[in-house]
């Protein structure tokens, strides 16, 4: 039995809107280097649980411990800084930028407020470009690097969004219905990608 503390743990986690309990006493343990899936019917509170974990919504009860730190009061950007990354049910890409630029901006976001330093030429940050190219290859989108994100198929957009999530080198990658809306031909690509990501990241998905 592992003696390493879980990467993510919740105890009696709750999110209430008045008398309605969207998340009702969830106890969760996610070990490092594993892939976990949250399953349930529409309206069961799966996305609300993700909102609580990532800080998109303030939990109304319980505890969240991530990488040994109590984060129940920490804002969403603070959780990202600790190593959480998330994709959403609806794609959130820069539609009018190229695939490579989407990935480069995601990599640049790791710099926090330093990403807003406009006095340095973007080419001085070679590591952002290198990360974008590495992820492009992993996503098998190198041939589409200069294509506008909005011109990709829906399945390719979903894959790109996952790629943007891993550009921050997260400790925990959270994917909200990553195959939502994908055609039957694209689903095996996404499932293979998630399996591959499990070698380097802890993954929690709906």
Residue pairs with C-beta under 8 A, 6 or more apart in sequence:
2 31
4 31
4 32
5 68
6 29
6 30
6 31
6 32
6 65
7 30
7 31
7 32
7 66
7 67
7 171
7 172
7 202
8 28
8 29
8 30
8 53
8 64
8 65
8 66
8 67
8 172
8 202
8 204
9 28
9 29
9 30
9 64
9 65
10 26
10 27
10 28
10 53
10 62
10 63
10 64
10 65
11 27
11 62
11 63
12 25
12 26
12 27
12 61
12 62
12 63
13 23
13 25
13 26
13 27
13 28
13 49
13 52
13 59
13 61
13 62
13 63
13 64
14 21
14 23
14 24
14 25
14 26
14 59
14 60
14 61
14 62
15 21
15 22
15 23
15 45
15 48
15 49
15 51
15 52
15 57
15 59
15 60
16 22
16 60
16 61
22 45
22 48
23 45
23 48
23 49
23 52
23 59
24 45
25 62
26 49
26 62
30 36
30 172
30 202
30 204
31 202
32 171
32 202
33 198
33 202
34 198
34 202
34 203
35 194
35 195
35 198
35 202
35 203
35 204
35 205
36 203
36 204
36 205
37 204
37 205
37 206
38 46
38 49
38 50
38 204
38 205
38 206
39 46
39 206
40 46
46 176
46 206
47 89
47 176
47 206
48 57
50 56
50 86
50 174
50 176
50 206
51 57
52 58
52 59
52 64
53 64
53 79
53 84
53 174
53 204
54 76
54 79
54 84
54 86
54 174
55 71
55 74
55 75
55 76
55 77
55 78
55 79
56 76
59 72
62 72
63 70
63 72
64 70
64 71
64 72
65 71
66 79
66 82
66 83
66 84
66 172
67 82
67 83
67 171
69 82
71 78
71 79
71 82
74 82
80 168
81 112
82 171
83 169
83 170
83 171
83 172
84 170
84 171
84 172
84 174
85 165
85 166
85 168
85 170
85 172
85 173
85 174
86 165
86 173
86 174
86 175
86 176
87 161
87 162
87 164
87 165
87 174
87 175
87 176
87 178
88 161
88 176
89 176
89 177
89 180
91 154
91 157
91 158
91 161
92 161
93 102
93 149
93 150
93 157
93 160
93 161
93 164
94 101
94 102
94 105
94 149
95 148
95 149
95 150
96 148
96 149
96 150
97 105
97 148
97 149
98 145
98 146
98 147
98 148
98 149
99 136
99 141
99 144
99 145
99 146
99 147
99 148
99 149
99 152
99 160
100 132
100 133
100 136
100 145
100 146
102 149
102 160
102 164
103 131
103 132
103 135
103 136
103 160
103 163
103 164
103 167
104 128
104 129
104 131
104 132
106 163
106 164
106 165
106 167
106 168
107 127
107 128
107 131
107 132
107 135
107 167
107 168
108 115
108 125
108 128
109 115
109 167
109 168
110 167
110 168
110 169
111 117
122 128
123 129
131 167
132 167
133 142
133 145
135 163
135 166
135 167
136 142
136 145
136 163
138 163
138 166
138 193
138 196
139 159
139 160
139 162
139 163
139 193
140 189
141 156
141 159
141 160
141 163
144 152
144 156
149 157
149 160
152 160
153 183
153 186
154 181
154 182
154 183
154 186
155 182
155 183
155 185
155 186
155 187
155 189
155 190
156 186
158 178
158 179
158 180
158 181
158 182
158 186
158 190
159 186
159 189
159 190
159 193
162 173
162 175
162 178
162 190
162 193
162 194
162 197
165 173
165 175
166 173
166 197
166 201
170 201
171 201
171 202
172 201
172 202
172 203
172 204
173 197
173 201
173 202
173 203
173 204
174 203
174 204
174 205
175 194
175 203
175 204
175 205
175 206
176 205
176 206
177 205
177 206
178 190
178 194
178 205
179 186
179 187
179 190
179 191
182 190
194 203
194 205
197 203
